[in-house]
Amino acid sequence: MDIKIKNAELETVIGVKSVVPQHELPEFAFAGKSNVGKSSLINAMMNRKSLARTSSTPGKTQTINYYRVETDLNEYYLVDLPGYGYTKASPESRISWGKMVERYLKASKSLKEIFLLIDIRHKPGENDIQMYDWIISKGYRPLIIATKLDKLKKNEIPKAIKQISDTLGINKDDILIPFSSETKQGREDIQEIINSFFEEAANG
């Protein structure tokens, strides 16, 4: 089912010292390494070219960005968390980003799910594994989005997915969605996962 986006806008931006806002609407957060394609994914999800600003400079995003989304079925926030693992960032910056993400994950009362983005072309690194384990420790079901799918040949995809699954220790019940911001493959799968939370809430 293709869910139609009626409106999408960047509503709130918070920095290291900002108070985490509390919303009545549900929040769905996107975490991932710098330059993994979070902004491109958000733009693809919203059918917009530049709602979320993409950058050729990894580690540039140092804020948490809240995008308010209104569809033909429901309303919610997509939350873009700062990218981690940028080696050229100063130690102080890496620590402050980590604290900001941790503070958000602890403080948000509307967070329903965390999507962890992994570049399908590469084996998950130590930072990816740490984030994956941390998400599980906070009681969320693992939802992995393997980005940049269009960068691989079709026959390379199964091996790449297995590498991500094996490295992170994903089990058969966990969800891994191959995704391309170019072809939009995987977009509908992510939409359906978000919509499933509303269906579960409606059914009590």
Secondary structure, DSSP 8 states (H G I E B T S, - for coil): ----EEEEEEEEEE-TTS-----SS-EEEEEEBTTSSHHHHHHHHTT-SSSS---SSTT---SEEEEEEEESS-EEEEEE---B--TTS-HHHHHHHHHHHHHHHHH-SSEEEEEEEEETTS---HHHHHHHHHHHHTT---EEEEE-GGGS-GGGHHHHHHHHHHHHT--TTSEEEE--TTT-TTHHHHHHHHHHHHHHHHT-
